[in-house]
Amino acid sequence: MVCDLLCLNRHNMSAMEINRELDLIGGEIFAIDKPLRWTSFDAVKRVRGAIQRRLNVKKFKVGHAGTLDPLATGVLIICTGRATREIESLQSGEKEYVAEIRLGATTPSFDLETEIDATYPTAHITEEMILSVLPRFKGSIMQVPPVYSAVKVDGRRAYKFARKGKEVELAPKQLFISDIEMLSFKEDALTVRVVCSKGTYIRALARDIGEALSTGAHLTALRRTRVGAYTESKCLSIDEAVEMIANSKLSDNTNPSPRVGETEENKK
């Protein structure tokens, strides 16, 4: 069954929209506005729990199409039932972010997860300098991922080594940035919009922009504004998604089969 896009304008969600017919088993795709400090799994768990209560089942397959860090907000795609088969193709979609970067200071994680470990001069940085540097990051580039990341080193996640103070060397990865533009710049605060491919670490991009400006830099805020055709303006909040699942009419396909209802963990 073709999955429906459950992206509604949060300020104009009517009772009719909340009560639209859902086929949770055949597959629905929810575009969620992930809250700050929630993990992507937290959002999946909340949606799965709402479905389990509605269908009165103990297991149900739900997954997300592209992790957002806890310190990031914005578009998170959550798929249910057979729509989880679409996750790989959804993950490969172009993504858009708005990133706030502090110039003149670095952190080991390249964001606010860790404390500032060094400071650098910024008096030499001008708007003209930034505008001349940003185009260097357009097109196909090589990027070294952050050590505080899920990239695997000898079968283990890099962040596990980093949090123990162990040094790890990560290989650069090729990615594509189709657009990058400065939205604002004042003193040491730079805001940029980035349109990029799967696998881009905006934290690492902040680091690289700082180095290109002969200073340090780290990410202070990040919002994902688009994943493919799914935009932030029409995302549901977590509460709205739960309300829709609880109150909408269900299609006739309401009895989950063991295969559809099981999670990846339960199949092992």
C-alpha positions in Angstrom: 0.0 0.0 0.0 1.2 3.5 -0.8 2.1 5.3 2.4 0.6 8.6 3.3 2.6 11.6 4.4 1.4 12.7 7.8 2.8 16.3 7.6 0.2 18.8 8.8 0.6 22.4 9.7 0.6 22.3 13.5 -1.2 25.6 13.8 -4.1 24.5 11.5 -4.7 20.8 12.4 -8.4 20.3 12.4 -10.4 17.6 14.1 -11.1 16.2 10.6 -7.3 15.9 10.0 -6.7 14.2 13.4 -9.5 11.7 12.6 -8.4 10.8 9.1 -8.2 7.1 8.4 -4.8 5.5 9.2 -3.3 2.3 8.0 -0.6 1.8 10.6 0.1 -1.8 9.5 0.1 -1.2 5.7 2.3 1.7 6.5 2.3 5.4 7.5 5.1 8.0 7.4 5.0 10.6 10.1 7.2 13.8 9.8 7.9 14.7 13.4 9.5 17.9 14.7 11.9 16.3 17.2 12.2 18.3 20.4 15.5 19.4 21.9 17.3 16.8 24.0 15.2 14.0 22.8 17.1 11.2 21.0 15.6 9.9 17.8 14.9 6.6 19.5 12.9 8.6 22.2 10.6 9.8 19.4 10.3 6.4 17.9 9.5 4.8 21.2 6.7 7.4 21.9 5.1 6.7 18.5 5.4 3.0 18.9 3.9 3.1 22.4 0.9 5.0 21.0 0.4 2.4 18.3 0.7 -0.5 20.7 -1.9 1.0 23.0 -4.3 1.8 20.0 -3.9 -1.7 18.5 -3.6 -3.5 21.9 -0.4 -5.3 20.8 2.9 -5.8 22.6 5.1 -5.6 19.5 5.0 -3.3 16.5 7.5 -2.3 13.9 8.5 1.4 13.9 11.7 3.0 12.7 13.2 6.4 11.8 14.9 7.5 8.6 18.0 9.4 9.7 19.2 10.1 13.2 19.1 13.6 14.7 21.5 14.3 17.6 19.8 15.1 21.0 21.0 18.7 20.7 19.4 19.1 17.3 15.7 19.8 16.5 13.6 19.5 13.4 12.4 17.1 10.8 12.6 13.4 11.8 10.8 10.9 9.6 9.2 8.0 11.4 7.8 5.0 9.5 5.3 2.4 10.7 4.5 -1.2 9.7 5.4 -2.0 6.1 6.4 1.6 5.5 9.7 0.8 7.3 10.7 -0.8 4.0 11.0 2.8 2.7 13.5 3.9 5.4 16.6 3.3 3.3 15.3 5.4 0.3 14.1 8.2 2.7 17.5 8.3 4.4 19.2 8.9 1.1 17.1 12.1 0.5 18.7 15.5 0.4 18.7 17.3 3.8 18.6 21.0 4.8 19.8 22.5 8.0 20.1 25.8 9.8 23.2 25.8 12.0 24.4 28.3 14.6 28.1 28.4 15.0 30.3 30.1 17.6 33.6 31.3 16.2 36.7 31.5 18.4 36.2 28.4 20.5 36.4 24.7 20.1 35.0 21.7 22.0 36.1 18.0 21.6 32.6 17.1 20.3 32.4 20.1 18.0 29.1 21.1 19.7 27.7 21.8 23.2 27.9 18.1 24.4 31.4 18.9 25.8 33.1 21.9 27.3 35.2 24.5 25.5 38.8 23.2 25.4 40.5 26.1 23.5 39.8 29.7 22.4 41.1 31.6 19.4 41.1 35.2 18.0 38.2 36.4 15.9 38.9 40.1 15.4 40.3 39.4 11.9 37.0 37.8 10.7 34.8 39.9 8.5 31.6 39.2 6.6 33.5 39.4 3.3 36.0 36.8 4.6 33.1 34.4 5.5 31.5 34.9 2.1 34.7 34.1 0.4 35.3 31.0 2.5 31.9 29.3 2.4 31.9 28.5 -1.4 34.9 26.2 -0.7 32.5 23.8 0.9 30.1 23.5 -2.0 30.1 20.4 -4.2 31.9 17.2 -3.5 34.1 17.4 -0.5 36.0 15.1 1.9 35.0 15.4 5.6 36.6 13.7 8.6 33.7 12.7 11.0 33.7 13.8 14.6 35.3 11.4 17.1 32.1 11.9 19.1 30.0 10.0 16.5 28.6 6.6 15.8 31.2 5.8 13.1 32.7 2.4 13.8 36.4 1.9 14.7 37.5 -1.8 15.1 33.8 -2.7 15.5 33.1 -0.2 18.2 31.4 3.2 18.0 34.0 6.1 17.9 32.2 8.0 20.7 32.9 5.2 23.1 36.6 5.7 22.7 36.3 9.5 22.8 34.3 9.5 26.1 37.1 7.4 27.7 39.7 10.0 26.5 41.2 7.6 23.9 42.5 9.0 20.7 41.0 7.6 17.5 41.8 8.4 13.9 38.8 8.5 11.5 39.1 8.3 7.7 37.6 11.2 5.7 34.4 10.4 3.9 33.1 11.9 0.6 29.9 13.8 0.7 28.1 16.5 -1.4 27.0 19.9 -0.3 24.7 21.4 -2.9 24.2 24.8 -1.2 25.7 26.7 1.8 24.9 30.3 2.6 25.4 32.8 5.4 22.2 33.9 7.1 23.7 36.1 9.7 27.0 37.1 11.3 27.6 39.3 14.4 30.7 39.3 16.4 31.5 35.6 17.0 28.0 34.2 16.1 27.6 32.8 12.5 24.4 31.2 11.2 24.4 29.3 8.0 22.0 27.3 5.9 23.3 24.0 4.5 21.8 21.7 1.9 23.7 18.4 1.8 23.8 14.7 1.2 23.3 11.8 3.6 26.3 11.3 6.0 27.2 15.0 6.4 28.1 16.0 9.9 27.2 19.6 10.4 29.4 19.6 13.6 32.4 18.7 11.5 31.4 21.4 9.0 31.4 23.9 11.8 35.0 22.8 12.7 36.1 23.1 9.1 34.6 26.5 8.6 36.5 27.7 11.7 39.8 26.3 10.5 39.2 28.0 7.1 38.7 31.3 8.9 41.9 30.8 10.8 40.1 30.3 14.1 38.3 27.7 16.1 34.5 27.0 15.9 31.8 24.7 17.3 28.1 24.2 16.8 25.8 25.9 19.3 22.4 25.0 17.7 21.1 22.9 14.8 17.8 22.5 13.2 16.9 20.2 10.3 14.4 22.0 8.2 14.0 19.4 5.4 14.5 15.8 4.5 13.7 15.3 0.8 10.2 16.6 0.3 9.4 16.7 4.1 9.7 20.2 5.4 9.6 21.6 8.9 6.6 23.9 8.3 4.2 20.9 8.0 5.7 18.6 10.7 3.7 17.2 13.6 4.8 17.6 17.2 5.2 14.4 19.1 2.0 15.1 21.0 0.1 15.7 17.8 1.3 12.5 16.3 0.2 10.6 19.4 -3.2 12.3 19.4 -3.7 11.4 15.7 -2.8 7.8 16.4 -5.2 7.6 19.4 -8.2 9.3 17.7 -8.1 8.7 14.0 -10.2 6.1 12.3 -8.2 3.0 11.5 -8.4 1.1 8.2 -9.9 -2.4 8.0 -6.3 -3.7 8.2 -6.1 -3.5 12.0 -4.9 -7.0 13.1 -1.1 -7.1 12.9 0.6 -10.3 11.7 3.6 -11.5 13.7 5.9 -10.5 10.9 4.6 -6.9 10.7 4.3 -6.5 14.4 7.7 -7.7 15.4 10.7 -5.3 15.9 14.2 -5.8 14.7 15.3 -6.7 18.2 12.6 -9.4 18.5 13.6 -11.1 15.3 17.0 -12.0 16.7 
